[in-house]
Amino acid sequence: MYFGLSDDALALREGLREVLSSACTPAVVRSAWDGDPCEPLWKTLGSFGLPGLLVPEDRGGLGLDELSFVAAVEEAGWHGVPGPLVETIVSAPLLDLPLDGSVRIAVARSSGPVPWAAVSTHVLDLRDEPALVDLSSVEVTAVPTVDRSRALGSISESPVGHAGASDRQLRDDHTTALALLELRATLGTAAFLLGLARRQLDLTVAYVKDRQQFGVPVGSFQAVKHPIANAVVDTEFAWPAVLRAAYSLSTNDPAAAMHVSMAKALASDAAYRMSRVCLQAHGAIGYTVEYDLHLFTKRTWALANDWDTAAEHRAAVARALLERTAS
Amino acid sequence: MDLTETTDEAAFRDEARAWLDANVPAAPLPSGDTREGFALHLEWERRLFEARWAVVSWPAAYGGRDASVWQWLAFEEEYYRAGAPQRVTQNGIFLLAPTLFAFGTQEQQDALLPRMASAQDLWCQGWSEPGAGSDLASLTSRALRDEAAGGWRLSGQKTWTTRGAFCTHIFGLFRSDPSSQRHHGLTYFLVPLDAPGVTVRGFARLDGDEGFAEVWFDDVFIPDSAVLGGVGEGWKVAMATTGSERGLSLRSPGRYTATVDRLLRLAASRDVDATVESRLAQAWMDAEAYRLFTLRQVSAEQAGRGRPGESSLNKLFWSELDIRLHELALDILGPEAELEGPWSKGFQFSLSGPIYAGTNEVQRNIVAERLLGLPRK
């Protein structure tokens, strides 16, 4: 028995932390708010090998499993990496596209505007017959969003560039591959959310230690400590669920979908609650776009509901449980 | 990450399951927090001991099986899954014993552990006093040196002592240095409750069972051999026990996963709406999250990556979880919830979770100060 990340996965996370500390500063995240696709950052991610993390080594990827994936993506969440990182990583194994960071793949699942489409190079369109859309051949209209780095975009009708010929598994029996893609994307989003939560916590701990009111640091007040401690409990108990789901995917556990839903439900709720507590603990200083906290708070709001809400995943777990109890 | 059980672990689990299936009483015993129930629980404890299931993680010499922490977790999971009786010996086995292993002399270990394992000596915890609850370091029970007699004379009062009226021994903290303040000058004593000068009065908890006691010490003489871990070292020794009490060893995940299984069976026997289904899913996820958290925690500790204050995270989570599970059961029961029964009983007991073993307010301070490094003042 060993429950936790391997030394290799921990080393991967450490390596990524070092790279992102300089490549993905809050200033870079802010540039994404102005519509910048952050190509230098993505080049760096490409050199690190992140887009090909789940792609087999004989196809030029890192050939790693879902545990390394959540380790890396949680770290990316801490840095607030802008762009469709999770979507690109989980789509790459199905496609024959460069893994060097020059390609950013958004995923379309619903009829609304597509997350990240306005800063992506491709959209994997899962709405009808699965197809890969080259965004240089269609018109993308950016849609205003609360987290402006999310760059949601509406894609014009009848795209001319449905490039079905360039994909790998979309041609063949793709049902299993697409189901795996959705599970991985959901899991990756859960991990990213917990990275965002950890960042907000770090900012908040540093702030309440420093900020003085009534002659003492506000972090010495139990009224400040206790909500933060409660939020930490939530995130601490969500992270093992993410690890478990990653393990279940990597070992083809038949209950993997249920475990992924559990991970996303717990992570969405935990990260959202952390964002509430951290904003409150900052007082008015957090309630401004000039301070960095909101970059991570607003991404949390967006991702908490992306790849399905906590309530939807809870309902999925309930269905699985009822089936189990009935059988 | 590797969640497969080794052959040894699986064999251990199978053996435990087979024994429990054959031996767990078919009908639940009456509450072990009543006099008649306690006596029946003692019979059960002695059967556990005879079959060497009472203290699986202890050395074989003291009646255990030298079980690894993974085997212990498997045993606990099987124990609760089988619906086996509550452990009325737990305050000795899970709270005092780890401290004895860490701080006891060889003589103390040899004398006390086998009698504890076989439920001949029944231990209760003497920490709280009328004036010292969360602020344990303000305790005023005192130990005066009796040099001529080679021992100590204890005076004072302990209270909210779980099953104190049914136990034979108490472990507790006393101020042995009259000039000392706070957590200095305290000593950890091991005291038989039949010593002259000890008075015990049982009283009813919230659920009406006589599960609490007040214990008075009126010039009670005890020898030097009753000191655990050194004179004046009491606080350090006691804190070693709090980790056990708050964390994994008192409340293993099997307890909650088994409660959720019972909850799912209750729900399956009724018409429940989508709101209840959603709460059931959350209940299952939370119990599962506690199980996964403990697996991660044990792995991290074994890899030398444990963190200070982590057992407070366990305590906050399991205590709140236990209440939510019972609240949900009562909501499913509807008008039947007010009837005396396992769920209404369990609900009342669950409400003590955020209070005992250090209130959750204290645990939140510990998380904030030790895990996050927020200032104490």
Interface residues (C-beta under 8 A of the other chain):
Chain A: M1 Y2 F3 G4 L5 S6 L67 L201 V205 V208 K209 V216 P217 G219 S220 Q222 V224 K225 H226 I228 A229 N230 V232 V233 E236 F237 A238 W239 P240 A241 L243 R244 A246 Y247 S250 M262 A265 L266 A311 R314 A315 V317 A318 L321 L322 T325 A326
Chain B: M1 D2 L3 T4 E5 T6 E9 W70 L264 R265 A267 A268 A274 E277 S278 L280 A281 Q282 W284 M285 D286 E288 A289 Y290 L292 F293 L295 R296 V298 S299 A300 A303 L313 L316 F317 E361 Q363 R364 N365 V367 A368 E369 L371 L372 G373 L374 P375 R376 K377
